[in-house]
Amino acid sequence: MSSLRTVRALRLAVAAALTISGAALATPAFAAAPGPAVAFGPAHQGSHAALHYGHGSRRYDGGVWGGYVAQGSNFSSVTGSWTMPQVTCNTSNDLFAPWVGIDGYGSQTVEQTGVQVDCSSGSPVLSGWYEMYPAPPQYFSDPVNAGDSFTGSVTTDGNGNYTLTLTDNTLGWSENTTQNLGAQNVSAEAVIESPSQSYPSFNELDFSNVTVNGQVFDSFSPQAIDSGQYTETQLQNGSFAIVPAGGGNWTSARHA
């Protein structure tokens, strides 16, 4: 009997260990993040799988955003173009995107589209996306290369319907989607953002032809925001550059 008890006890111990191991394997790799977050589609599962662009308890100036933000009311459209730079991944945590959008600054929603550079694989992986926060970002399968010129736009009919368009002017593809969201339309942005607060290295990213409500971006006296690692040159007729901070003449040109 004692030997049977011993065998039975061993079996129970093994079963318990397997149950605990199975529970551990079933635990999600990424819990909901309280800060800025980007949710990734199947092609983007990596160290950033819990992050969202454009929303969360992020910092603005000196934090994760860099570029220009206009504040007010009744923003109905934003359009802008940019060229994706060659980047160098410094760590697997490097992640950033240039984007244009409505809301996200002083509001609880974001309606935006842009191009992401993800270094979680050790090399830069580029992809187009849009996000209607609090829903997760949605990624496009179209090819994206460094050096490609893009135009993004977000428009609303004022009844909660938003049309988001991203066009690769170099490769000739365009993605368009219409989504519905109860949003406030209280800001408009042309920015870069790193929700992981870790940027890869690049020399310059140029925004051009940025308009809001059909007018040149400058008309809305947008606020300049530094990311910390990068700064923006003076906004002139809807155009500006994002360059490394401390870049001599670039920095002095800001707000000149």
Salt bridges, closest charged atoms under 4 A:
ASP118 OD1 - HIS48 ND1 3.00
GLU131 OE2 - HIS52 ND1 2.56
ASP226 OD2 - ARG254 NH1 3.30
GLU232 OE2 - ARG254 NE 2.28
